[in-house]
Amino acid sequence: MGFFNSLFSGKRDRSSDVARDRLLTVLVHDRVKLTPDMLEQLKAELSAVIAKYVPSVEPGEIEVSLMRGESSDHLKADIPLRRTT
Amino acid sequence: MSRVITITSGKGGVGKTTTTANLGTALAMQGLRVAVVDADIGLRNLDVVMGLENRIVYDLVDVVEGRCRLRQALIKDKHFPDLCLLPAAQTRDKDAVSPDDMIALANQLRAEFDYVLFDSPAGIEAGFRNAIAGADEVVIVTTPEVSAVRDADRIIGLVEAFEKGHPRLILNRLKPRMVSRGEMMSVEDVLQILAIDLVGVVPDDETIVTATNRGEVAVLDRTSLAGRAFSDIARRLKGEQVPFMVLEEQQGVIDRLFGMFGRRPRGSER
């Protein structure tokens, strides 16, 4: 981390922001009671189901995460598809 | 009407006992009859924080098991005769009492005092459940650290599950200089994460250590900033509108520059 970066731009480098972001993630997991293990399993099963209908899915690239929103939390899945051109 | 308030936190070492001692003393200074109860059975500490450790004859478990009357176990404070401590047992464990015992105890104390403060043990198990059993309301103490805030979040959920209403928060040991440098979560950060009402912020203050060393409480020290913060919280608990102390500095580029070199313009630290 550059000296001037941290001085003029690097708000995201502040450890208080890191603390807040980590807490938000951890608390969503605590509240939903979904362990990282279960999340991995969910991801594997989800890719299997999607692959049945969408063959161009990249099973290894599916991202599933819990997000904290303003009024509710979200389970978010990002499912990239291979381009077949 | 009397009020029974439990001070709890989930995580240990965030200042529950110090908070209980200071709020109890502050309420007594404001002319109220107050009982502070050490509900941390087996790890008695409220007595040493208040400097009353040499006066203990009976304890909470003796009262619950009928070996003495409540009045015999209550210890009068050194400064305020209307402030009393009910000490925890040191040689028993939390299983020596039940939530029903604690409800009965709280109701007995209600008859004699305006405010009854229960100092809860850390954790989320039997000791914590005993400590909140008799409470009308719960105050959660936390510090601006990830572990303490995470535990506070868990405790908030449990307090609501036990139908003790919405707990309120005391944010303890805030370091305004670190907050302004972006190196500690701010009051707003913590409140946003926990979505809870704030009852007060207590700055990190060496006078807490020196007062506790002597078995005194910081609210008795007029020069103590933390003591003042606790007095303000006591008044807010009574329902008074007390403005929040300004602890955080407005940070400009100059401040940030000085911060980076580990110095600040004179007078900028509160």
Chai-1 contact restraints between the chains, C-beta under 6 A:
chainA,res_idxA,chainB,res_idxB,connection_type,confidence,min_distance_angstrom,max_distance_angstrom,comment,restraint_id
A,R14,B,G182,contact,1.0,0.0,6.0,A-B,restraint_1
A,S15,B,E183,contact,1.0,0.0,6.0,A-B,restraint_2
A,S16,B,G182,contact,1.0,0.0,6.0,A-B,restraint_3
A,S16,B,E183,contact,1.0,0.0,6.0,A-B,restraint_4
A,S16,B,M184,contact,1.0,0.0,6.0,A-B,restraint_5
A,S16,B,M185,contact,1.0,0.0,6.0,A-B,restraint_6
A,A19,B,V146,contact,1.0,0.0,6.0,A-B,restraint_7
A,A19,B,M185,contact,1.0,0.0,6.0,A-B,restraint_8
A,R20,B,M185,contact,1.0,0.0,6.0,A-B,restraint_9
A,R20,B,D189,contact,1.0,0.0,6.0,A-B,restraint_10
A,L23,B,V146,contact,1.0,0.0,6.0,A-B,restraint_11
A,L23,B,V149,contact,1.0,0.0,6.0,A-B,restraint_12
A,L23,B,I193,contact,1.0,0.0,6.0,A-B,restraint_13
A,V26,B,R150,contact,1.0,0.0,6.0,A-B,restraint_14
A,L27,B,D153,contact,1.0,0.0,6.0,A-B,restraint_15
